[in-house]
C-alpha cells in the first residue's frame, strides 16, 4: 500500500514525516513524496493508516542530519524520496557504514546536491549587498535591505552568518522564496517577495564600486576564473558589476602603465632605537652538532 507524504519543502517538515514513516517501518518504495507548496489545497494529505507496530527508537547519525539539512534545501523533486531511502537503508536496512561509501548511488547523489547547496550559501554570503533604507527612531539603529536570488532554498541556512556579522544593524534579505529579517534580538522569516520590493540604489553602491576598483589588479586578471568565482547571473544585483567591463577593457593599458612606471626608491630604515638595537645585535653562535660515532668495521 502506497503512503502519500505531503510536506512543505523544508528540512524540518521532511524530518518529522520521515521519523513517522521510519517508526512504522514503511519501505521507501511505498512512499509517494509530494511538495505541498506545489499542490492545490484540494489534494490535502489524508491521515495515514499504518498497519505495522511502531518500532523502537531509531538512532540516526548526526552526519546524516547535516547532510539532510543541505539536501532538503535543494530543488530537485527527487530529493525527499532518495533521502528517505538513504535513511531507511542506514537504519532499518542495517547499512551502518553507508555514510562512508561515497561511491554508493544514493550517497553520491545526495552529496552532489549538498555540495551545490553549500556553494549557493557561499555565494549568498559573498554577494549580498545591503542598502540603507532608514533609521529606527526609537533606538537609532540603521535599517538595511538587500535583494538576492539564490539558486536553492538556502535563506534559513545562510541567515545566521549575517546575524553574527551585522548584529549591530537591523536588516532584511529579500528573496523570491523566503525572506529573513534581524532586529537585533531574533531572526524572523517571511514568505518570498518580488524584485520590485527591493530598494533602489543608494550611496553605498558608490562605496562598493570604489572598493572593487581599488582591489582590482589588472596584472593578475583571469576572466574565466573571475567569472567562475563571480558568475554573471549575480552581476545584475551587484553595484560593482557596472564597472567590471571597463576594468577588463582597460586592464592591458593599465598593466603597460605599471611596467613603464619607474621603480620607487627604497625608503630608508626608520631611525628607531629599538629597531637599531635589533639590527646591531650579534647573531648567536651555534655549536656544531656532535659527530655520530663511527660504525664498527
HELIX and SHEET records of a PDB file:
HELIX    1   1 UNK A   11  UNK A   23  1                                  13    
HELIX    2   2 UNK A   28  UNK A   30  5                                   3    
HELIX    3   3 UNK A   36  UNK A   38  5                                   3    
HELIX    4   4 UNK A   41  UNK A   43  5                                   3    
HELIX    5   5 UNK A   62  UNK A   72  1                                  11    
HELIX    6   6 UNK A   79  UNK A   90  1                                  12    
HELIX    7   7 UNK A   98  UNK A  100  5                                   3    
HELIX    8   8 UNK A  105  UNK A  127  1                                  23    
HELIX    9   9 UNK A  155  UNK A  165  1                                  11    
HELIX   10  10 UNK A  195  UNK A  197  5                                   3    
HELIX   11  11 UNK A  203  UNK A  215  1                                  13    
HELIX   12  12 UNK A  218  UNK A  220  5                                   3    
HELIX   13  13 UNK A  223  UNK A  229  1                                   7    
HELIX   14  14 UNK A  232  UNK A  237  5                                   6    
HELIX   15  15 UNK A  239  UNK A  243  5                                   5    
HELIX   16  16 UNK A  244  UNK A  249  1                                   6    
HELIX   17  17 UNK A  251  UNK A  260  1                                  10    
HELIX   18  18 UNK A  273  UNK A  279  1                                   7    
SHEET    1   A 2 UNK A   3  UNK A   7  0                                        
SHEET    2   A 2 UNK A  31  UNK A  35  1                                        
SHEET    1   B 5 UNK A 131  UNK A 135  0                                        
SHEET    2   B 5 UNK A 142  UNK A 147 -1                                        
SHEET    3   B 5 UNK A 170  UNK A 174  1                                        
SHEET    4   B 5 UNK A 178  UNK A 182 -1                                        
SHEET    5   B 5 UNK A 187  UNK A 191 -1                                        
END                                                                             
